Amino acid sequence: MRPILICLALCLTTSPAMAADLDELAWMSGHWRSSTDEGVISEEVWSDGAGGLMLGTNRTLRGEQAVAFEFMRIVSSPDGTQTRYCAQPGGAAAICFVLIGQSERHVRFENPDHDFPQVIEYRRDEDALTARVSDLSGAQSLSFSWQRVTD
């Protein structure tokens, strides 16, 4: 009985730390969309960080046809010492990046062992969300920007 109580006590004491870490990323949550004159629509949707887990989806449409999608998640380790961003482009196997820095409306994840990208960053400015993927040097990079969708 005692080991069960110890395990329960540890779970209860670490859960608030996990949620608090992801609460600092609440600025990412919501529905975001962009479109081009060529009829390409990109949208990204992020849940809140309840339970120490943020879930995200990305979908790109060209006209009426979906041409790309990605599943993402941001999760804190059970002990609250590490936060990871894991992406599954096209539903492929997850590639994970470790949180290395964050501020009020910016977060940076890195995986130096991955070919490209090695860095994933998100930044929020008012009702705009921007994601930047790059190599570690920043010489190769792509940026994606969306506006908040208000229903």
N, C-alpha and C positions, 0 to 999 in steps of 0.2 A: 504493500500500500504506500509506503514512504517514497519509493522511486516514482510512482505515479504522481504523487503530490509535488515532488520536486520538478518533474517534467512540466506539469501544469503551471507551476509558479514561474518557471523559465519562459514558457510560451506567453503567459500573460504579461511578463515584464518586457519582452522583446517586441511584442506586437505594436505598441504605441510608437516605438522608435521607427519601425518600418513605415508606418503610416505617416509619421511626421516627415520623414525624408521625402516621400512622394508628394506630400502636401505642398512642399516647396516648388513643385513642378505643376501646380494646379493651373498656372497661366497657359499651359499647353492644351488643356482640355477644351473640347468643343468641336464644332464642325467648321472646316476651313475649305475654301474653294477658289480656284483661279480659272481663267479661260483666255484663249488666244483668238485672234482674228481668223485663224485657220480652222476654228471649230474644235480645238483640243481643250478638254475640261479635265482638270486635275482636282481631286479633293482628298482631304485627309481628315479623319475623325479620331479624336482621342477621348477616352473615358477619364474619369477622375482616378485618383490613386487609392481608392478604398481597398482595404485588405492588403496593402503593400504591393498592388499590381495595377499598372496603367496599361490598357489595351488600345492599340491603334490600328487603323486600316487606311490604306491608300488605294485609290482607283483612278485610272486615267482613261478617258473616253475620247475617241476621235469620231466626231459625228455622233451616231447612235450606237457605235460599237466600242465595247470595252477592249482596250489594247494592252493594259498592264494592271497588275494589282500587287499589293504587298501587305503582309500581316506583320505587326510590330508589337513589342511589349517592353515595358520598363518595369523591372522588378528588383526589390531589395533582398539581399540574402537574409536568412532567418535571424542572424545575429546583428543585422543592421550595419555591418561593416563595409558592404559593397553593393553598389547599385549597377545594374547592367541594362543596356539597351540591346534587344535581340530583334533582328529583322529577318523576314522570310520572303524575299522577292519572288513573286510568282508561286508562292506556297512551297518553295524549296526548303531545304534544311536550314535551320536557324544559324545565323552568324551573329555572334555577340560582341559587344563593345563595352568597356568598363568606364563608368563615370570618373572623369578626372578633374572636373571643375564646374562650378555653377555660380551664378549670381542671381539677382532678383528676377531677371527675365532672359537668362541665357544659360544654356547647358552644353557641355562638351563631353563626348564619349570617344574613346580610342581603342583600336585593336591594331597594334603595329605588325602583327603577324599576318594580317589579311592583305591581299593584293590591292584592291581598290573597292570601296574607300577604306581608309584607315582611320578617318575622323568623321564623326557625325555631330553636327552642332545644330541646335535650334535657338532661335532668337524671336522675341515678341516685341513689337513696337505698335502700341495702340491696338487697332483691330487687324493688324497684319502679323502673320506667322511666317518665318523664313527658316528653311532647312538648308544647310550647306554640307555637302559631302566632299572630302578631299583626301589627298595623301598627307603624310605627316608634315611635309615641307610647305604645303599649301600651293605648290606649283600647279598641280592638277586639281581643279575643283569644279563643282556644279552647284548651282543654287536653285531653290524652288521657293516660290512665295505664294501665299494664299491670303485671302481676306476672310474674316469671320462671317459665317452664314447666320443670319438672324431670321428665325421663323416667325 
